Amino acid sequence: MDITPDQTVDASDLACPMPVIKTKQALDEMKVGEVLKMISTDPGSVSDIKAWTAKTGHELISREEYGDRYVFYIRKTK
């Protein structure tokens, strides 16, 4: 899947809950429909981001893994 993000947040080397906090802060500044790319090295962010997007209603478009990096694409829905 080829997704062009409107903004990227690199939360590498940050532990829980910082990847989720950085994601929320970035999405708060974005417009509805825009896509955020968030990069994390925290394995816990896989379940955290999935749960957070389900709770907030934002759309988790894609999750990819590259070695120790987890890349999430999230569309702001509201």
N, C-alpha and C positions, 0 to 999 in steps of 0.2 A: 504494500500500500504506500503510495506516494502522497504524503501530506505536507503541505507548506504551512508552518506555524506563523501566527501573527506576532508571537513573542516566545522567548525561550528563558527558562529559569534553570540554572545549574545548581542543584542542591547536593552535589557530590560531597562526600565526607561529612555530611550533616546527619546526626542521629535523630530518631523519632523524638518529638513530633515535628521537627523543623521542616522536613520535606512537604508535609501537609500545610503547615503554616505559610511557607513560601509560596505554595501553589495558591492558597486562598488569597494572599496579599496580591499576587499578580492578577488573578481573575477579577478581583474587586476593581482593578483599574482598567479592565478590558471591556469592550462592547459585546453585547449579546451576539452570538454567532461566530465570534473570533475563536481561534484555536491556540492553546498554550502547549508548548513542548516543555516537559519537566524531566530533568535528568537527575537520577539519584543513585547512590551506591549502597543505600540501606535496604537490605532484603525485606525488612518489615514494611517498606513503603508499598510493596506489591499489594498486600492485603489492606493497608491503610488507605491508599488512594482509591482502591475499589470500593471500600466501605464509605469513604468520604463522598465520592461522587454519587453513590446510591442515596446517601442521606441528603445531599444538597440538591440533587436533581441535575447536576452538570453531566454532560455526556462523555464517558470514557470511550474515545474513538478507537484507541489502539494502545497496546502495551508490547514493548519489544525488549529483549535482553541481548546485550553485547558484552560477554564476559561478566565482569562485576558491575556493569552499568545497566540500570533499568530506565527505559525511556517511555514516557507516557504522553499521549496526545489527548487533550481534554478540551471539549468545546463548551464555551460559556452559554448557558441556556436561559439565564434570567438575570 
